Amino acid sequence: METKNESKIEARASARYVNMSADKARRVINQIRGCSYEQALVLLEFMPYRACYPILQLIPPAAANANNNLGLNKSNLFISEARVDNSTTLKRFRPRAQGRGCPIRKPTCRIIIKVKGRYSNRDTGREKEIE
């Protein structure tokens, strides 16, 4: 069986222990996956969800990593992979009636964003990934 050695020219940024349910963050991440850098920033700016803010703070560092470490231009970047994973759950207790305590679970999540560069082929007019 042959294996292909694909070059992975991509930069990443991650946030850990974000105080939010992973399902709520996935709703936003699914909208920006595959978008260009500028388009993702505009989408996140105007979406009405609370999960947009930590994701919006995570995209510019990923682009800066691509610019500084790989020499890629920010205008040619697109979001190649965006992932949200469950993380630890904070367990708290809330006082209830007659001296009882009720458990409260506060979920946290981990957000990972990877960006790649793309270039446009002038002959065909289509865009391709840089490998």
Backbone atoms as SQL, in Angstrom:
CREATE TABLE atoms (id INTEGER PRIMARY KEY, chain TEXT, resi INTEGER, resn TEXT, atom TEXT, x REAL, y REAL, z REAL);
INSERT INTO atoms VALUES
  (1, 'A', 1, 'MET', 'N', 0.827, -1.159, 0.000),
  (2, 'A', 1, 'MET', 'CA', 0.000, 0.000, 0.000),
  (3, 'A', 1, 'MET', 'C', 0.884, 1.239, 0.000),
  (4, 'A', 2, 'GLU', 'N', 0.618, 2.161, -0.890),
  (5, 'A', 2, 'GLU', 'CA', 1.433, 3.354, -1.009),
  (6, 'A', 2, 'GLU', 'C', 0.864, 4.469, -0.151),
  (7, 'A', 3, 'THR', 'N', 1.772, 5.225, 0.433),
  (8, 'A', 3, 'THR', 'CA', 1.349, 6.385, 1.202),
  (9, 'A', 3, 'THR', 'C', 1.867, 7.631, 0.527),
  (10, 'A', 4, 'LYS', 'N', 1.040, 8.637, 0.479),
  (11, 'A', 4, 'LYS', 'CA', 1.425, 9.902, -0.128),
  (12, 'A', 4, 'LYS', 'C', 1.971, 10.820, 0.952),
  (13, 'A', 5, 'ASN', 'N', 3.075, 11.455, 0.666),
  (14, 'A', 5, 'ASN', 'CA', 3.626, 12.430, 1.592),
  (15, 'A', 5, 'ASN', 'C', 3.112, 13.802, 1.190),
  (16, 'A', 6, 'GLU', 'N', 2.036, 14.209, 1.821),
  (17, 'A', 6, 'GLU', 'CA', 1.459, 15.507, 1.525),
  (18, 'A', 6, 'GLU', 'C', 2.110, 16.541, 2.428),
  (19, 'A', 7, 'SER', 'N', 2.544, 17.625, 1.838),
  (20, 'A', 7, 'SER', 'CA', 3.119, 18.677, 2.658),
  (21, 'A', 7, 'SER', 'C', 1.986, 19.437, 3.333),
  (22, 'A', 8, 'LYS', 'N', 2.130, 19.652, 4.602),
  (23, 'A', 8, 'LYS', 'CA', 1.082, 20.317, 5.369),
  (24, 'A', 8, 'LYS', 'C', 1.561, 21.717, 5.715),
  (25, 'A', 9, 'ILE', 'N', 1.305, 22.638, 4.821),
  (26, 'A', 9, 'ILE', 'CA', 1.643, 24.029, 5.056),
  (27, 'A', 9, 'ILE', 'C', 0.410, 24.688, 5.644),
  (28, 'A', 10, 'GLU', 'N', 0.340, 24.669, 6.954),
  (29, 'A', 10, 'GLU', 'CA', -0.802, 25.263, 7.616),
  (30, 'A', 10, 'GLU', 'C', -0.362, 25.796, 8.976),
  (31, 'A', 11, 'ALA', 'N', -1.055, 26.802, 9.419),
  (32, 'A', 11, 'ALA', 'CA', -0.800, 27.377, 10.733),
  (33, 'A', 11, 'ALA', 'C', -2.036, 27.170, 11.587),
  (34, 'A', 12, 'ARG', 'N', -1.828, 27.126, 12.890),
  (35, 'A', 12, 'ARG', 'CA', -2.954, 26.851, 13.759),
  (36, 'A', 12, 'ARG', 'C', -2.935, 27.762, 14.969),
  (37, 'A', 13, 'ALA', 'N', -4.093, 27.876, 15.573),
  (38, 'A', 13, 'ALA', 'CA', -4.255, 28.562, 16.848),
  (39, 'A', 13, 'ALA', 'C', -5.325, 27.804, 17.622),
  (40, 'A', 14, 'SER', 'N', -5.158, 27.758, 18.918),
  (41, 'A', 14, 'SER', 'CA', -6.116, 27.010, 19.718),
  (42, 'A', 14, 'SER', 'C', -6.429, 27.762, 21.009),
  (43, 'A', 15, 'ALA', 'N', -7.611, 27.527, 21.512),
  (44, 'A', 15, 'ALA', 'CA', -8.039, 28.071, 22.795),
  (45, 'A', 15, 'ALA', 'C', -8.535, 26.910, 23.639),
  (46, 'A', 16, 'ARG', 'N', -8.096, 26.868, 24.882),
  (47, 'A', 16, 'ARG', 'CA', -8.504, 25.790, 25.768),
  (48, 'A', 16, 'ARG', 'C', -9.319, 26.349, 26.917),
  (49, 'A', 17, 'TYR', 'N', -10.165, 25.513, 27.469),
  (50, 'A', 17, 'TYR', 'CA', -10.991, 25.839, 28.624),
  (51, 'A', 17, 'TYR', 'C', -11.884, 27.050, 28.380),
  (52, 'A', 18, 'VAL', 'N', -12.533, 27.088, 27.223),
  (53, 'A', 18, 'VAL', 'CA', -13.494, 28.142, 26.921),
  (54, 'A', 18, 'VAL', 'C', -14.799, 27.773, 27.621),
  (55, 'A', 19, 'ASN', 'N', -15.340, 28.691, 28.406),
  (56, 'A', 19, 'ASN', 'CA', -16.538, 28.400, 29.214),
  (57, 'A', 19, 'ASN', 'C', -17.782, 28.421, 28.341),
  (58, 'A', 20, 'MET', 'N', -17.991, 27.321, 27.652),
  (59, 'A', 20, 'MET', 'CA', -19.109, 27.224, 26.722),
  (60, 'A', 20, 'MET', 'C', -19.313, 25.760, 26.351),
  (61, 'A', 21, 'SER', 'N', -20.531, 25.417, 26.038),
  (62, 'A', 21, 'SER', 'CA', -20.819, 24.070, 25.565),
  (63, 'A', 21, 'SER', 'C', -20.223, 23.865, 24.170),
  (64, 'A', 22, 'ALA', 'N', -19.708, 22.687, 23.916),
  (65, 'A', 22, 'ALA', 'CA', -19.107, 22.405, 22.615),
  (66, 'A', 22, 'ALA', 'C', -20.154, 22.444, 21.505),
  (67, 'A', 23, 'ASP', 'N', -21.389, 22.061, 21.806),
  (68, 'A', 23, 'ASP', 'CA', -22.440, 22.086, 20.791),
  (69, 'A', 23, 'ASP', 'C', -22.755, 23.512, 20.347),
  (70, 'A', 24, 'LYS', 'N', -22.743, 24.446, 21.281),
  (71, 'A', 24, 'LYS', 'CA', -23.021, 25.836, 20.933),
  (72, 'A', 24, 'LYS', 'C', -21.890, 26.442, 20.109),
  (73, 'A', 25, 'ALA', 'N', -20.663, 26.042, 20.401),
  (74, 'A', 25, 'ALA', 'CA', -19.535, 26.542, 19.619),
  (75, 'A', 25, 'ALA', 'C', -19.496, 25.892, 18.237),
  (76, 'A', 26, 'ARG', 'N', -19.910, 24.631, 18.136),
  (77, 'A', 26, 'ARG', 'CA', -19.918, 23.939, 16.830),
  (78, 'A', 26, 'ARG', 'C', -20.899, 24.575, 15.858),
  (79, 'A', 27, 'ARG', 'N', -21.986, 25.115, 16.374),
  (80, 'A', 27, 'ARG', 'CA', -22.978, 25.777, 15.527),
  (81, 'A', 27, 'ARG', 'C', -22.334, 26.938, 14.767),
  (82, 'A', 28, 'VAL', 'N', -21.410, 27.642, 15.404),
  (83, 'A', 28, 'VAL', 'CA', -20.730, 28.768, 14.768),
  (84, 'A', 28, 'VAL', 'C', -19.584, 28.280, 13.883),
  (85, 'A', 29, 'ILE', 'N', -18.828, 27.302, 14.376),
  (86, 'A', 29, 'ILE', 'CA', -17.671, 26.789, 13.635),
  (87, 'A', 29, 'ILE', 'C', -18.091, 26.188, 12.305),
  (88, 'A', 30, 'ASN', 'N', -19.234, 25.534, 12.264),
  (89, 'A', 30, 'ASN', 'CA', -19.701, 24.931, 11.014),
  (90, 'A', 30, 'ASN', 'C', -19.988, 25.982, 9.944),
  (91, 'A', 31, 'GLN', 'N', -20.311, 27.196, 10.358),
  (92, 'A', 31, 'GLN', 'CA', -20.598, 28.258, 9.395),
  (93, 'A', 31, 'GLN', 'C', -19.328, 28.815, 8.752),
  (94, 'A', 32, 'ILE', 'N', -18.204, 28.820, 9.467),
  (95, 'A', 32, 'ILE', 'CA', -16.997, 29.461, 8.933),
  (96, 'A', 32, 'ILE', 'C', -16.005, 28.478, 8.345),
  (97, 'A', 33, 'ARG', 'N', -16.233, 27.196, 8.488),
  (98, 'A', 33, 'ARG', 'CA', -15.299, 26.203, 7.950),
  (99, 'A', 33, 'ARG', 'C', -15.245, 26.311, 6.423),
  (100, 'A', 34, 'GLY', 'N', -14.048, 26.484, 5.883),
  (101, 'A', 34, 'GLY', 'CA', -13.863, 26.595, 4.441),
  (102, 'A', 34, 'GLY', 'C', -13.933, 28.011, 3.911),
  (103, 'A', 35, 'CYS', 'N', -14.263, 28.982, 4.747),
  (104, 'A', 35, 'CYS', 'CA', -14.354, 30.380, 4.307),
  (105, 'A', 35, 'CYS', 'C', -12.960, 30.996, 4.232),
  (106, 'A', 36, 'SER', 'N', -12.862, 32.078, 3.506),
  (107, 'A', 36, 'SER', 'CA', -11.614, 32.824, 3.472),
  (108, 'A', 36, 'SER', 'C', -11.450, 33.580, 4.788),
  (109, 'A', 37, 'TYR', 'N', -10.254, 34.115, 4.998),
  (110, 'A', 37, 'TYR', 'CA', -9.943, 34.815, 6.237),
  (111, 'A', 37, 'TYR', 'C', -10.860, 36.021, 6.439),
  (112, 'A', 38, 'GLU', 'N', -10.981, 36.864, 5.410),
  (113, 'A', 38, 'GLU', 'CA', -11.805, 38.068, 5.532),
  (114, 'A', 38, 'GLU', 'C', -13.283, 37.734, 5.686),
  (115, 'A', 39, 'GLN', 'N', -13.739, 36.743, 4.927),
  (116, 'A', 39, 'GLN', 'CA', -15.143, 36.354, 4.985),
  (117, 'A', 39, 'GLN', 'C', -15.504, 35.783, 6.358),
  (118, 'A', 40, 'ALA', 'N', -14.599, 35.031, 6.966),
  (119, 'A', 40, 'ALA', 'CA', -14.856, 34.480, 8.295),
  (120, 'A', 40, 'ALA', 'C', -14.948, 35.586, 9.336),
  (121, 'A', 41, 'LEU', 'N', -14.101, 36.608, 9.220),
  (122, 'A', 41, 'LEU', 'CA', -14.163, 37.721, 10.168),
  (123, 'A', 41, 'LEU', 'C', -15.479, 38.475, 10.059),
  (124, 'A', 42, 'VAL', 'N', -15.954, 38.672, 8.834),
  (125, 'A', 42, 'VAL', 'CA', -17.217, 39.386, 8.634),
  (126, 'A', 42, 'VAL', 'C', -18.390, 38.555, 9.151),
  (127, 'A', 43, 'LEU', 'N', -18.377, 37.255, 8.875),
  (128, 'A', 43, 'LEU', 'CA', -19.458, 36.387, 9.366),
  (129, 'A', 43, 'LEU', 'C', -19.528, 36.403, 10.887),
  (130, 'A', 44, 'LEU', 'N', -18.387, 36.290, 11.533),
  (131, 'A', 44, 'LEU', 'CA', -18.381, 36.242, 12.992),
  (132, 'A', 44, 'LEU', 'C', -18.773, 37.578, 13.610),
  (133, 'A', 45, 'GLU', 'N', -18.484, 38.656, 12.907),
  (134, 'A', 45, 'GLU', 'CA', -18.813, 39.983, 13.425),
  (135, 'A', 45, 'GLU', 'C', -20.329, 40.182, 13.546),
  (136, 'A', 46, 'PHE', 'N', -21.085, 39.597, 12.622),
  (137, 'A', 46, 'PHE', 'CA', -22.513, 39.886, 12.562),
  (138, 'A', 46, 'PHE', 'C', -23.412, 38.730, 12.988),
  (139, 'A', 47, 'MET', 'N', -22.841, 37.594, 13.375),
  (140, 'A', 47, 'MET', 'CA', -23.674, 36.497, 13.869),
  (141, 'A', 47, 'MET', 'C', -24.095, 36.789, 15.306),
  (142, 'A', 48, 'PRO', 'N', -25.317, 36.437, 15.685),
  (143, 'A', 48, 'PRO', 'CA', -25.837, 36.850, 16.995),
  (144, 'A', 48, 'PRO', 'C', -25.537, 35.883, 18.145),
  (145, 'A', 49, 'TYR', 'N', -24.510, 35.058, 18.043),
  (146, 'A', 49, 'TYR', 'CA', -24.266, 34.054, 19.067),
  (147, 'A', 49, 'TYR', 'C', -23.122, 34.466, 19.986),
  (148, 'A', 50, 'ARG', 'N', -23.202, 34.025, 21.231),
  (149, 'A', 50, 'ARG', 'CA', -22.161, 34.320, 22.205),
  (150, 'A', 50, 'ARG', 'C', -20.857, 33.594, 21.871),
  (151, 'A', 51, 'ALA', 'N', -20.942, 32.491, 21.141),
  (152, 'A', 51, 'ALA', 'CA', -19.754, 31.713, 20.791),
  (153, 'A', 51, 'ALA', 'C', -18.889, 32.416, 19.751),
  (154, 'A', 52, 'CYS', 'N', -19.413, 33.444, 19.106),
  (155, 'A', 52, 'CYS', 'CA', -18.651, 34.131, 18.066),
  (156, 'A', 52, 'CYS', 'C', -17.443, 34.869, 18.629),
  (157, 'A', 53, 'TYR', 'N', -17.563, 35.390, 19.838),
  (158, 'A', 53, 'TYR', 'CA', -16.488, 36.222, 20.371),
  (159, 'A', 53, 'TYR', 'C', -15.186, 35.447, 20.585),
  (160, 'A', 54, 'PRO', 'N', -15.167, 34.285, 21.280),
  (161, 'A', 54, 'PRO', 'CA', -13.888, 33.582, 21.418),
  (162, 'A', 54, 'PRO', 'C', -13.339, 33.062, 20.094),
  (163, 'A', 55, 'ILE', 'N', -14.211, 32.730, 19.150),
  (164, 'A', 55, 'ILE', 'CA', -13.740, 32.271, 17.849),
  (165, 'A', 55, 'ILE', 'C', -13.170, 33.438, 17.054),
  (166, 'A', 56, 'LEU', 'N', -13.811, 34.601, 17.171),
  (167, 'A', 56, 'LEU', 'CA', -13.315, 35.804, 16.504),
  (168, 'A', 56, 'LEU', 'C', -11.951, 36.213, 17.050),
  (169, 'A', 57, 'GLN', 'N', -11.688, 35.967, 18.309),
  (170, 'A', 57, 'GLN', 'CA', -10.382, 36.259, 18.885),
  (171, 'A', 57, 'GLN', 'C', -9.327, 35.253, 18.466),
  (172, 'A', 58, 'LEU', 'N', -9.729, 34.126, 17.925),
  (173, 'A', 58, 'LEU', 'CA', -8.797, 33.053, 17.600),
  (174, 'A', 58, 'LEU', 'C', -8.331, 33.083, 16.148),
  (175, 'A', 59, 'ILE', 'N', -9.093, 33.675, 15.250),
  (176, 'A', 59, 'ILE', 'CA', -8.730, 33.669, 13.832),
  (177, 'A', 59, 'ILE', 'C', -7.533, 34.577, 13.520),
  (178, 'A', 60, 'PRO', 'N', -7.457, 35.819, 14.023),
  (179, 'A', 60, 'PRO', 'CA', -6.263, 36.636, 13.724),
  (180, 'A', 60, 'PRO', 'C', -4.938, 36.048, 14.209),
  (181, 'A', 61, 'PRO', 'N', -4.844, 35.400, 15.381),
  (182, 'A', 61, 'PRO', 'CA', -3.569, 34.758, 15.724),
  (183, 'A', 61, 'PRO', 'C', -3.177, 33.627, 14.776),
  (184, 'A', 62, 'ALA', 'N', -4.156, 32.878, 14.271),
  (185, 'A', 62, 'ALA', 'CA', -3.835, 31.827, 13.305),
  (186, 'A', 62, 'ALA', 'C', -3.282, 32.438, 12.017),
  (187, 'A', 63, 'ALA', 'N', -3.863, 33.567, 11.589),
  (188, 'A', 63, 'ALA', 'CA', -3.365, 34.247, 10.389),
  (189, 'A', 63, 'ALA', 'C', -1.984, 34.847, 10.630),
  (190, 'A', 64, 'ALA', 'N', -1.755, 35.357, 11.829),
  (191, 'A', 64, 'ALA', 'CA', -0.439, 35.903, 12.147),
  (192, 'A', 64, 'ALA', 'C', 0.619, 34.808, 12.190),
  (193, 'A', 65, 'ASN', 'N', 0.257, 33.630, 12.679),
  (194, 'A', 65, 'ASN', 'CA', 1.187, 32.499, 12.668),
  (195, 'A', 65, 'ASN', 'C', 1.532, 32.104, 11.237),
  (196, 'A', 66, 'ALA', 'N', 0.543, 32.118, 10.362),
  (197, 'A', 66, 'ALA', 'CA', 0.798, 31.770, 8.956),
  (198, 'A', 66, 'ALA', 'C', 1.679, 32.825, 8.297),
  (199, 'A', 67, 'ASN', 'N', 1.466, 34.073, 8.655),
  (200, 'A', 67, 'ASN', 'CA', 2.242, 35.157, 8.056),
  (201, 'A', 67, 'ASN', 'C', 3.684, 35.130, 8.553),
  (202, 'A', 68, 'ASN', 'N', 3.884, 34.990, 9.859),
  (203, 'A', 68, 'ASN', 'CA', 5.232, 35.042, 10.426),
  (204, 'A', 68, 'ASN', 'C', 6.024, 33.765, 10.201),
  (205, 'A', 69, 'ASN', 'N', 5.407, 32.622, 10.417),
  (206, 'A', 69, 'ASN', 'CA', 6.141, 31.354, 10.364),
  (207, 'A', 69, 'ASN', 'C', 6.264, 30.794, 8.958),
  (208, 'A', 70, 'LEU', 'N', 5.250, 31.008, 8.127),
  (209, 'A', 70, 'LEU', 'CA', 5.237, 30.390, 6.801),
  (210, 'A', 70, 'LEU', 'C', 5.364, 31.400, 5.669),
  (211, 'A', 71, 'GLY', 'N', 5.243, 32.681, 5.958),
  (212, 'A', 71, 'GLY', 'CA', 5.357, 33.706, 4.925),
  (213, 'A', 71, 'GLY', 'C', 4.156, 33.797, 4.010),
  (214, 'A', 72, 'LEU', 'N', 2.991, 33.371, 4.473),
  (215, 'A', 72, 'LEU', 'CA', 1.784, 33.419, 3.648),
  (216, 'A', 72, 'LEU', 'C', 1.086, 34.758, 3.820),
  (217, 'A', 73, 'ASN', 'N', 0.471, 35.241, 2.763),
  (218, 'A', 73, 'ASN', 'CA', -0.248, 36.503, 2.797),
  (219, 'A', 73, 'ASN', 'C', -1.635, 36.283, 3.398),
  (220, 'A', 74, 'LYS', 'N', -2.094, 37.214, 4.231),
  (221, 'A', 74, 'LYS', 'CA', -3.394, 37.050, 4.893),
  (222, 'A', 74, 'LYS', 'C', -4.556, 37.056, 3.902),
  (223, 'A', 75, 'SER', 'N', -4.390, 37.727, 2.780),
  (224, 'A', 75, 'SER', 'CA', -5.494, 37.776, 1.809),
  (225, 'A', 75, 'SER', 'C', -5.678, 36.447, 1.079),
  (226, 'A', 76, 'ASN', 'N', -4.674, 35.558, 1.130),
  (227, 'A', 76, 'ASN', 'CA', -4.775, 34.262, 0.456),
  (228, 'A', 76, 'ASN', 'C', -5.121, 33.121, 1.404),
  (229, 'A', 77, 'LEU', 'N', -5.420, 33.417, 2.647),
  (230, 'A', 77, 'LEU', 'CA', -5.681, 32.364, 3.624),
  (231, 'A', 77, 'LEU', 'C', -7.148, 31.954, 3.632),
  (232, 'A', 78, 'PHE', 'N', -7.371, 30.700, 3.950),
  (233, 'A', 78, 'PHE', 'CA', -8.726, 30.200, 4.190),
  (234, 'A', 78, 'PHE', 'C', -8.677, 29.228, 5.351),
  (235, 'A', 79, 'ILE', 'N', -9.812, 29.009, 5.966),
  (236, 'A', 79, 'ILE', 'CA', -9.883, 28.143, 7.143),
  (237, 'A', 79, 'ILE', 'C', -10.019, 26.702, 6.660),
  (238, 'A', 80, 'SER', 'N', -8.940, 25.950, 6.803),
  (239, 'A', 80, 'SER', 'CA', -8.937, 24.583, 6.294),
  (240, 'A', 80, 'SER', 'C', -9.550, 23.608, 7.286),
  (241, 'A', 81, 'GLU', 'N', -9.344, 23.861, 8.560),
  (242, 'A', 81, 'GLU', 'CA', -9.906, 22.968, 9.568),
  (243, 'A', 81, 'GLU', 'C', -10.322, 23.797, 10.770),
  (244, 'A', 82, 'ALA', 'N', -11.501, 23.550, 11.260),
  (245, 'A', 82, 'ALA', 'CA', -11.998, 24.187, 12.473),
  (246, 'A', 82, 'ALA', 'C', -12.686, 23.100, 13.290),
  (247, 'A', 83, 'ARG', 'N', -12.239, 22.952, 14.530),
  (248, 'A', 83, 'ARG', 'CA', -12.712, 21.835, 15.334),
  (249, 'A', 83, 'ARG', 'C', -13.013, 22.302, 16.755),
  (250, 'A', 84, 'VAL', 'N', -14.052, 21.750, 17.338),
  (251, 'A', 84, 'VAL', 'CA', -14.407, 22.018, 18.730),
  (252, 'A', 84, 'VAL', 'C', -14.517, 20.678, 19.436),
  (253, 'A', 85, 'ASP', 'N', -13.790, 20.536, 20.535),
  (254, 'A', 85, 'ASP', 'CA', -13.806, 19.309, 21.324),
  (255, 'A', 85, 'ASP', 'C', -14.299, 19.612, 22.729),
  (256, 'A', 86, 'ASN', 'N', -14.906, 18.614, 23.344),
  (257, 'A', 86, 'ASN', 'CA', -15.290, 18.750, 24.745),
  (258, 'A', 86, 'ASN', 'C', -14.051, 18.776, 25.618),
  (259, 'A', 87, 'SER', 'N', -14.127, 19.535, 26.684),
  (260, 'A', 87, 'SER', 'CA', -13.032, 19.600, 27.633),
  (261, 'A', 87, 'SER', 'C', -13.585, 19.256, 29.016),
  (262, 'A', 88, 'THR', 'N', -12.901, 19.655, 30.045),
  (263, 'A', 88, 'THR', 'CA', -13.342, 19.306, 31.390),
  (264, 'A', 88, 'THR', 'C', -14.650, 20.020, 31.735),
  (265, 'A', 89, 'THR', 'N', -15.338, 19.498, 32.710),
  (266, 'A', 89, 'THR', 'CA', -16.590, 20.086, 33.176),
  (267, 'A', 89, 'THR', 'C', -16.403, 20.555, 34.606),
  (268, 'A', 90, 'LEU', 'N', -16.724, 21.814, 34.856),
  (269, 'A', 90, 'LEU', 'CA', -16.664, 22.333, 36.214),
  (270, 'A', 90, 'LEU', 'C', -17.915, 21.877, 36.961),
  (271, 'A', 91, 'LYS', 'N', -17.704, 21.320, 38.136),
  (272, 'A', 91, 'LYS', 'CA', -18.834, 20.818, 38.919),
  (273, 'A', 91, 'LYS', 'C', -19.053, 21.765, 40.094),
  (274, 'A', 92, 'ARG', 'N', -20.244, 22.332, 40.158),
  (275, 'A', 92, 'ARG', 'CA', -20.601, 23.271, 41.211),
  (276, 'A', 92, 'ARG', 'C', -21.913, 22.823, 41.853),
  (277, 'A', 93, 'PHE', 'N', -22.211, 23.392, 43.017),
  (278, 'A', 93, 'PHE', 'CA', -23.466, 23.097, 43.700),
  (279, 'A', 93, 'PHE', 'C', -24.220, 24.387, 43.948),
  (280, 'A', 94, 'ARG', 'N', -25.517, 24.343, 43.732),
  (281, 'A', 94, 'ARG', 'CA', -26.383, 25.483, 43.978),
  (282, 'A', 94, 'ARG', 'C', -27.299, 25.132, 45.148),
  (283, 'A', 95, 'PRO', 'N', -27.435, 26.043, 46.110),
  (284, 'A', 95, 'PRO', 'CA', -28.323, 25.754, 47.241),
  (285, 'A', 95, 'PRO', 'C', -29.787, 25.709, 46.799),
  (286, 'A', 96, 'ARG', 'N', -30.503, 24.755, 47.325),
  (287, 'A', 96, 'ARG', 'CA', -31.918, 24.584, 47.021),
  (288, 'A', 96, 'ARG', 'C', -32.731, 24.601, 48.318),
  (289, 'A', 97, 'ALA', 'N', -33.968, 24.277, 48.205),
  (290, 'A', 97, 'ALA', 'CA', -34.876, 24.359, 49.355),
  (291, 'A', 97, 'ALA', 'C', -34.537, 23.315, 50.411),
  (292, 'A', 98, 'GLN', 'N', -34.796, 23.650, 51.653),
  (293, 'A', 98, 'GLN', 'CA', -34.661, 22.772, 52.810),
  (294, 'A', 98, 'GLN', 'C', -33.234, 22.249, 52.985),
  (295, 'A', 99, 'GLY', 'N', -32.255, 23.094, 52.679),
  (296, 'A', 99, 'GLY', 'CA', -30.860, 22.751, 52.937),
  (297, 'A', 99, 'GLY', 'C', -30.240, 21.783, 51.964),
  (298, 'A', 100, 'ARG', 'N', -30.916, 21.519, 50.874),
  (299, 'A', 100, 'ARG', 'CA', -30.359, 20.581, 49.889),
  (300, 'A', 100, 'ARG', 'C', -29.424, 21.322, 48.936),
  (301, 'A', 101, 'GLY', 'N', -28.598, 20.569, 48.273),
  (302, 'A', 101, 'GLY', 'CA', -27.728, 21.125, 47.241),
  (303, 'A', 101, 'GLY', 'C', -27.996, 20.440, 45.925),
  (304, 'A', 102, 'CYS', 'N', -28.020, 21.202, 44.862),
  (305, 'A', 102, 'CYS', 'CA', -28.302, 20.654, 43.529),
  (306, 'A', 102, 'CYS', 'C', -27.032, 20.812, 42.677),
  (307, 'A', 103, 'PRO', 'N', -26.567, 19.751, 42.028),
  (308, 'A', 103, 'PRO', 'CA', -25.338, 19.878, 41.235),
  (309, 'A', 103, 'PRO', 'C', -25.566, 20.676, 39.954),
  (310, 'A', 104, 'ILE', 'N', -24.603, 21.515, 39.625),
  (311, 'A', 104, 'ILE', 'CA', -24.598, 22.299, 38.392),
  (312, 'A', 104, 'ILE', 'C', -23.339, 21.912, 37.633),
  (313, 'A', 105, 'ARG', 'N', -23.480, 21.577, 36.376),
  (314, 'A', 105, 'ARG', 'CA', -22.326, 21.238, 35.545),
  (315, 'A', 105, 'ARG', 'C', -22.086, 22.368, 34.543),
  (316, 'A', 106, 'LYS', 'N', -20.896, 22.932, 34.567),
  (317, 'A', 106, 'LYS', 'CA', -20.542, 24.013, 33.657),
  (318, 'A', 106, 'LYS', 'C', -19.536, 23.465, 32.651),
  (319, 'A', 107, 'PRO', 'N', -19.962, 23.232, 31.400),
  (320, 'A', 107, 'PRO', 'CA', -19.064, 22.618, 30.421),
  (321, 'A', 107, 'PRO', 'C', -18.043, 23.615, 29.879),
  (322, 'A', 108, 'THR', 'N', -16.894, 23.091, 29.488),
  (323, 'A', 108, 'THR', 'CA', -15.878, 23.882, 28.797),
  (324, 'A', 108, 'THR', 'C', -15.523, 23.149, 27.510),
  (325, 'A', 109, 'CYS', 'N', -14.910, 23.874, 26.589),
  (326, 'A', 109, 'CYS', 'CA', -14.556, 23.259, 25.312),
  (327, 'A', 109, 'CYS', 'C', -13.184, 23.749, 24.859),
  (328, 'A', 110, 'ARG', 'N', -12.649, 23.072, 23.868),
  (329, 'A', 110, 'ARG', 'CA', -11.370, 23.395, 23.263),
  (330, 'A', 110, 'ARG', 'C', -11.632, 23.701, 21.790),
  (331, 'A', 111, 'ILE', 'N', -11.146, 24.854, 21.308),
  (332, 'A', 111, 'ILE', 'CA', -11.381, 25.276, 19.927),
  (333, 'A', 111, 'ILE', 'C', -10.041, 25.302, 19.198),
  (334, 'A', 112, 'ILE', 'N', -9.982, 24.647, 18.041),
  (335, 'A', 112, 'ILE', 'CA', -8.762, 24.588, 17.233),
  (336, 'A', 112, 'ILE', 'C', -9.093, 25.071, 15.829),
  (337, 'A', 113, 'ILE', 'N', -8.320, 26.035, 15.338),
  (338, 'A', 113, 'ILE', 'CA', -8.519, 26.575, 13.994),
  (339, 'A', 113, 'ILE', 'C', -7.214, 26.475, 13.234),
  (340, 'A', 114, 'LYS', 'N', -7.274, 25.898, 12.023),
  (341, 'A', 114, 'LYS', 'CA', -6.103, 25.791, 11.150),
  (342, 'A', 114, 'LYS', 'C', -6.387, 26.540, 9.857),
  (343, 'A', 115, 'VAL', 'N', -5.399, 27.284, 9.390),
  (344, 'A', 115, 'VAL', 'CA', -5.547, 28.037, 8.140),
  (345, 'A', 115, 'VAL', 'C', -4.479, 27.578, 7.153),
  (346, 'A', 116, 'LYS', 'N', -4.830, 27.592, 5.883),
  (347, 'A', 116, 'LYS', 'CA', -3.919, 27.264, 4.791),
  (348, 'A', 116, 'LYS', 'C', -3.938, 28.399, 3.791),
  (349, 'A', 117, 'GLY', 'N', -2.917, 28.427, 2.956),
  (350, 'A', 117, 'GLY', 'CA', -2.876, 29.417, 1.892),
  (351, 'A', 117, 'GLY', 'C', -3.441, 28.844, 0.614),
  (352, 'A', 118, 'ARG', 'N', -3.978, 29.708, -0.215),
  (353, 'A', 118, 'ARG', 'CA', -4.449, 29.272, -1.527),
  (354, 'A', 118, 'ARG', 'C', -3.991, 30.293, -2.547),
  (355, 'A', 119, 'TYR', 'N', -3.758, 29.810, -3.730),
  (356, 'A', 119, 'TYR', 'CA', -3.345, 30.707, -4.806),
  (357, 'A', 119, 'TYR', 'C', -4.305, 30.532, -5.959),
  (358, 'A', 120, 'SER', 'N', -4.427, 31.558, -6.780),
  (359, 'A', 120, 'SER', 'CA', -5.345, 31.469, -7.917),
  (360, 'A', 120, 'SER', 'C', -4.557, 31.139, -9.171),
  (361, 'A', 121, 'ASN', 'N', -5.093, 30.236, -9.942),
  (362, 'A', 121, 'ASN', 'CA', -4.487, 29.855, -11.207),
  (363, 'A', 121, 'ASN', 'C', -5.082, 30.765, -12.285),
  (364, 'A', 122, 'ARG', 'N', -4.248, 31.583, -12.910),
  (365, 'A', 122, 'ARG', 'CA', -4.766, 32.567, -13.865),
  (366, 'A', 122, 'ARG', 'C', -5.301, 31.927, -15.136),
  (367, 'A', 123, 'ASP', 'N', -4.769, 30.757, -15.499),
  (368, 'A', 123, 'ASP', 'CA', -5.223, 30.119, -16.736),
  (369, 'A', 123, 'ASP', 'C', -6.651, 29.605, -16.606),
  (370, 'A', 124, 'THR', 'N', -6.950, 28.968, -15.479),
  (371, 'A', 124, 'THR', 'CA', -8.278, 28.374, -15.325),
  (372, 'A', 124, 'THR', 'C', -9.228, 29.265, -14.560),
  (373, 'A', 125, 'GLY', 'N', -8.689, 30.212, -13.799),
  (374, 'A', 125, 'GLY', 'CA', -9.551, 31.079, -13.021),
  (375, 'A', 125, 'GLY', 'C', -10.046, 30.442, -11.740),
  (376, 'A', 126, 'ARG', 'N', -9.570, 29.248, -11.421),
  (377, 'A', 126, 'ARG', 'CA', -9.981, 28.570, -10.204),
  (378, 'A', 126, 'ARG', 'C', -8.884, 28.705, -9.157),
  (379, 'A', 127, 'GLU', 'N', -9.268, 28.533, -7.908),
  (380, 'A', 127, 'GLU', 'CA', -8.325, 28.618, -6.822),
  (381, 'A', 127, 'GLU', 'C', -7.930, 27.222, -6.388),
  (382, 'A', 128, 'LYS', 'N', -6.678, 27.064, -5.997),
  (383, 'A', 128, 'LYS', 'CA', -6.188, 25.774, -5.544),
  (384, 'A', 128, 'LYS', 'C', -5.465, 25.954, -4.222),
  (385, 'A', 129, 'GLU', 'N', -5.369, 24.849, -3.478),
  (386, 'A', 129, 'GLU', 'CA', -4.627, 24.867, -2.225),
  (387, 'A', 129, 'GLU', 'C', -3.142, 24.812, -2.504),
  (388, 'A', 130, 'ILE', 'N', -2.371, 25.447, -1.659),
  (389, 'A', 130, 'ILE', 'CA', -0.921, 25.343, -1.742),
  (390, 'A', 130, 'ILE', 'C', -0.524, 24.099, -0.980),
  (391, 'A', 131, 'GLU', 'N', 0.235, 23.217, -1.619),
  (392, 'A', 131, 'GLU', 'CA', 0.657, 21.982, -0.956),
  (393, 'A', 131, 'GLU', 'C', 2.157, 21.983, -0.810);
